[in-house]
Amino acid sequence: MHRSLPMTCRLQGIDPLNSARRQTITQDLENTLLTTKEAADYIDFEPGTLAVWRSVKRYPLRFIRIGRSIRYRKSDLDEFLKRREFMAE
């Protein structure tokens, strides 16, 4: 701990920057760009399946096209999976 921290933080052993760092790391992971293969591995499908979904617009799965490269945000994949989550009745 740094001596420049407020006394209450030093006494309680709290690092006020720690939660800010944790939030930044979490945001960075959510915004991580994945290749088609990495995205397919992440959601347990084949890369060709994602390619078909893109071309026929089967599902509203967001992707980023940069030239000929395709990338997916991890947060978009998580949202896609969450929208397809159901409970048995």
C-alpha positions as a printed Julia matrix, in Angstrom:
89×3 Matrix{Float64}:
   0.0     0.0     0.0
   1.09    3.5    -0.71
   1.43    6.09    2.03
  -0.45    8.56   -0.18
  -3.7     6.6     0.23
  -6.27    7.98    2.67
  -5.84    6.75    6.24
  -9.1     4.74    6.17
  -7.94    2.86    3.09
  -4.56    2.11    4.66
  -6.16    0.92    7.92
  -8.71   -1.29    6.17
  -6.21   -2.61    3.63
  -8.29   -1.33    0.72
  -6.72   -0.41   -2.58
  -9.24    1.98   -4.23
  -7.52    1.52   -7.58
  -7.91   -2.25   -7.46
 -11.61   -2.22   -8.39
 -10.93    0.26  -11.21
  -8.18   -2.01  -12.55
 -10.46   -5.03  -12.28
 -13.21   -3.19  -14.19
 -10.77   -2.18  -16.95
  -9.51   -5.75  -17.31
 -13.09   -7.05  -17.48
 -14.0    -4.49  -20.15
 -10.88   -5.4   -22.14
 -11.83   -9.09  -22.05
 -15.41   -8.33  -23.12
 -14.16   -6.27  -26.06
 -11.57   -8.83  -27.11
 -11.8    -9.54  -30.82
 -11.81  -13.21  -31.78
 -11.18  -14.77  -35.17
 -13.89  -16.97  -36.67
 -12.06  -20.09  -35.43
 -11.66  -18.68  -31.92
 -15.3   -17.57  -31.85
 -16.46  -20.98  -33.08
 -14.36  -22.71  -30.4
 -15.76  -20.36  -27.76
 -19.41  -21.2   -28.57
 -18.63  -24.84  -29.47
 -19.5   -24.77  -33.18
 -17.51  -25.25  -36.36
 -16.04  -22.17  -38.11
 -17.99  -23.13  -41.24
 -21.23  -22.88  -39.27
 -20.47  -19.27  -38.37
 -19.63  -18.57  -42.02
 -23.01  -19.98  -43.1
 -24.85  -17.98  -40.42
 -23.11  -14.82  -41.68
 -23.91  -15.43  -45.33
 -27.58  -16.43  -44.91
 -28.16  -14.11  -41.94
 -29.59  -17.02  -40.01
 -29.03  -15.46  -36.59
 -28.45  -11.83  -35.56
 -24.88  -12.61  -34.47
 -22.86   -9.42  -34.73
 -19.46   -9.52  -36.38
 -16.85   -7.04  -37.58
 -15.5    -7.1   -41.12
 -12.13   -5.46  -41.69
 -11.21   -5.99  -45.31
 -11.51   -9.75  -45.76
 -11.02  -10.47  -42.08
 -13.94  -11.31  -39.81
 -13.82  -10.75  -36.06
 -16.3   -11.28  -33.24
 -16.43   -9.46  -29.92
 -16.51  -11.83  -26.98
 -19.28   -9.71  -25.41
 -21.41  -10.15  -28.57
 -20.95  -13.92  -28.41
 -21.94  -13.92  -24.73
 -25.04  -11.85  -25.54
 -25.92  -14.19  -28.43
 -25.75  -17.2   -26.12
 -27.71  -15.45  -23.38
 -30.56  -14.64  -25.8
 -30.83  -18.35  -26.56
 -30.98  -19.46  -22.94
 -34.23  -21.15  -21.93
 -35.49  -22.93  -18.84
 -37.37  -26.21  -19.11
 -40.98  -25.96  -18.04
